[in-house]
Amino acid sequence: MKTRIDEACQRMPAKYRDAFLLWVEESMPYAEIAIALQTTAITARWRVCKAREYLRRALKPYMEFEQL
């Protein structure tokens, strides 16, 4: 599964991937991500959110979800 996650991350737009990787791998808070990416904390949070949505869509075929 890690390979699929890595592949999905590589296909993700860079602005989302950069924010997501700083958040996940470096455990940076949004304020620090904003400084690193020269944007606002709100935009950093939005980019991480979009990255997570992208990964959910990209990995959905490989996940088993129960339908409610």
Buried (B, 14 or more C-beta within 10 A) or exposed (E): EEEBEEEBBEEBEEBBBBBBBBBEEEEBEBEBBBEBBEBEBEBBBBBBEBBBEBBEEBBEEEEEEEEE
